């Protein structure tokens, strides 16, 4: 069986779609599965078990230079690559016009969302650009939405918790345990107050932990430097890295605290003991849930932000798992 998945972006959305690969291979172990994604997120997918080919589709870059001859050449090359295979099923897991048009460039029967679900982007034309639009209950977790759509498209029952399929490449860091503070987000209204990060970092330091501060971009780099200086010598800013290098480093830490962001969802996919912070009551649709098997991961909500006490209490609940994390 040949399967094509189209899920171009964004980082968190790609993470939530990853378990469908394991689901398909559980039922069709010999299936060959390809995935079309934006180049910036390809380093995540190449670290997955079960994917045959990761096909890069730079639509964001093309949109900024659609009039150039090079863009047209690259689009033609992508269409030729997709058309070279005959797929048994083409799965548009994004539900946007752009993703549906990419799906139509490939040969095979196309499946996609029939309508929007709560909090998820969807464009009405996408329904008419697939052969089989599938209705999904509107109040559905992002992870369950993708799994259910694919299960119904291919006709198999969903079983078991999600498996993100990330291969372990790094062993835990030596010495004192390390917790990653995922403090950055593309949305300012998702950030957690810096004084709370500082106090949380000092509590971890007093508890014998080292604090790692990832960064992406100038704003995050400046914030990470401020936090490290205020927390003290137990905190260190990671250098600017590409996504693949960040994932490899994240695999080696013993825990994470993170705002609702793509990197925080990667922490969930890596099965890290993790507390995820929500400034809005939306953890039900993207956060770690007990029914997904995330017994050592918690989502904490608050208005205008989760309290330091609530975050610390949540960490105490997952902390025992960080001390026994398997490095195999």
N, C-alpha and C positions, 0 to 999 in steps of 0.2 A: 504494500500500500504506500502511495506517495501522498504526503500531506504538506500543504503550504499554510503557514500562519502569517497573517499580516497584523502586526501590532507595532506601529512605528515609534510611538512616544506616549507619554513622557516616562521618566525613569521609574517612578512609583507604579505607573500603569503597566509597564513592561514586567516589573517584578511580580505584580499580582496575576499576570497571565502565565507566568512560568510553569506552575504546576500542571497545566494541561498536557505538557510534553510527557510527564510521567504517567498521567492518566491514559493517554493514547497508547503508550508502550506497554502498559499493564495488560491491555486488551489485544493489542496488535504488536507483539514484541519485535517483529521484523519490519515494522513500518520505517520508512525514510521520511524524516520531518525536516523541512526547511523553514526559515523564519526571515521575514523582511522587516528591517528595523533601521532607524536613523543611525548613522555611523557613531555618534557619540555614545550610544548605548550598546554597541556591538561587543565591547570588552566584557560586559556582563554575560551575554549569551554564549560567547565562546568558552566560558568557564562552566557551562552546563553539560550534564550528561544527556545523551540521547538526541542531540541535534546533529543532523548531517551537514547542513550548510547554513551559515548566517549571511544573508544577502543585504548589503548596505544600500540604503535608499535616502540620499541627502535632500529630502524635499524642502527642509527649512532653508538650506543654502540655495537651492534652485529658486525658491520663491523670492529671494533677494536679487536674483540675476536672471530672471526668466527670459529676458530678451537676448541673452548672449548665445552665440552659436555653440559654445562649449556645453552649456546647459542642455540644449536640444540634442547634442550628440550623446551626452551621458544618459538622458532619458531614453533615447532610442536603444542604447546599449543595454539598459536595464530591462526594457520591454523584450528585447531579443533573448536575454538570459532567462526571463520568466517564461517566455513562449517556447523555449527549447524543451521544456518538460511537460508531460501530461499528468496532471494531478488528479487523484481520486477525490480529494476534497480541498477546497480553498476556504480558509477560515478567517474572515475579517472580524477581529476581536475589538476593533476600535470604534466602528460605527460612524465614521466621518466620511465626507465625500472624497477626500484625498485618499483615505485608506481603501475605500471601495473602488476607486479608479485604479489603484495599484493592483488590487485583487483581480480586476477585469483584464489586466494586461497578461495574466496567466491563463492557461487552458485547464478547464476543469469545472466541476460543480461548485458554486460559491454559496457560502452560508454566512449570515451576519445577524446583527440585532435588528429587530423589527421596530423598536422604539427606545426612547431614553429610559434609563433607570435613575433613581434618585441620586443626585450629585454627580452624575456621569455625563460627559459631553456626548452628544449624538446629533447628527444632522439628518433631517428627513429624507433627502435624496438617496442616502446610503441604503435605505430600505429597498428602493427600486433598482439598485445597482447590483444586488445579489440575487441568486436564483431562489434561495429559501430563507426569507427573513424569519427569525425565531423570536417569539415573545418571551420575555423574562420578567418575573415579578419585579415591580419597580423598586421596592425596598429590599435590595439584595446587596450583600457585601461584594466589593469589587472582585475579590478572589473567587467567590462563588459564582459570580456572573459569568466569568470566562469558562470556568469548569463546567457549569451547567450547559452553556451554549454548545460547547464542543461535544459533551456527552450526548446531547439531544441530536446534534448534527450527525454523529457517527453511530448512534443507536446503542450505547452501552450504559449500564448503571454506574452512578458515582459510588465509589467505595473508599473508605479510609480518609485520614487527614491529608492535607496537601503536602506534596513533596516537591520542593523547588529545584532539586537536582544539581545544586552547586557543588562542584568538586573542591575538596579541601586541598589547598596548595601550601598553606603555611602552618607551622607548628606554633603553639602558644609562646609568647615572649617569655624569656627567662627572667628570674628574679621576682620582684614584687608583682602582684597582679595589676593589670592595666584595664581601665575603663575608658571608653571613647565617649566624649561629649559631642554629640552631633547637634551643633548649635545653629547651623545655617539653613536657610530656606530661601527660595526665590520670592516668597511672599512675606512681607514685613509683619503682617498680622498673625503669622504663625510662630513668630519668635518668642522665646522665653526671656524674661527680664535678666539683664546681665548681673545685677546684684545677687539674684538667686543662683545663677551658675557659679558665681564666686563662692558663695556660702556652701553650696553643694560640693564644690571642688575641695574646699577646706575640710569638710566632713570626710570625704573619701581619703584625703591625705592623712588625716588623723587616724583613719582606720587602716592605714598601711598600703593604700593604693597609689598607683601613679595614674595621672590623667593625661589622655591623649586628645589633642584638639585638631581634628581635620579642618581643612580649609579649601574653598573653591572660589577664586575671584578675590578682588581687592577688598571688598567689604568684609567678607568672611575672614580674610587674612588679618585685617586690622582688629576685628573683634577677637579673634583667637589670641592675638598678641596681648590685647588688654586683659583677657581672662587669665592667660598664663602668668602675666606679671602680678595680678592681684591674688591669684591662688598661691603662688610661690613656687619653690624649686621642684615640687613633685609634679608640676604640670609642664607639658612640652607641646609645642606647635608642630604638627606634621608639615613637611614641605609641600608645596604645590605639586600635585601628581595627577596623572590621568586616571580615569575611572578604574581601569584594571588594577593599577598599583594600589589604589585606595582599597579596593575589595580584598586584595591579598593581605594588606596590613590589617584590615578589619577582621579577617579570619584568625589573626593571632592574638587578639585581645580577649579578655575574660568576661567582658560585659559592655553594655552601652546604655546611655541615656540620650534620647533624641527627640527633637521636635518632629512634627508630621512632615516628612520630606522623603525624597527618593532614597537617600543614604540610610535613613532610619528604617525604611522598609527593607533595604538590603540586609540590615542587621537582623531583622526578623527572618529573612530567607536563609541567613547563615546560621540560624538557630542559636543566636547569642542570647544569654540572659539579658533582658532588655526592658526598659521602661520608656514608653512613647507618650509624648506630651501633646495635648490637644487644647487649643484655646476656644474651640467650638465643639458642640455636641455631635461630632461626626465620627467618633471612634468606631461606631457600629458598622460603618461602611468601608473603612480602610485599615482599622487598627487590628492588632493581634487579639484573637478571640479564643476562649477556652475550647469551643467546639472545633477549632482548627488544630487542637493539640498543643496550643502554646501555653503550657502550664508554667513555664518559667519566663513568660513575657506578659507585661501588663500595659494597658492604656489608661492614662489618667487625664481626666477632663477638668476644666475650670474656667471661670469667667472673672476677669478678662484673661486669666491664665491659671494653670494649676498651681496650687500652693506648694511651697517648699516642703512643708510637712507631709503633704499627700504624696509627693514624689519620693521623698525619703522612705516613707512607710512602704510604698510599692517596691522600692529597691530592696528593702529588708525581706520582703516576701520572695523575691527571685534570687537574692544573693546566694543562698546555699548551693544553687545549681552552678553558679560561676566558679565555685571552689572545687567542683568535681567534674568540670567540663572535659570531655574526652577529646584528645588531640588526634585520634586516628581518622 
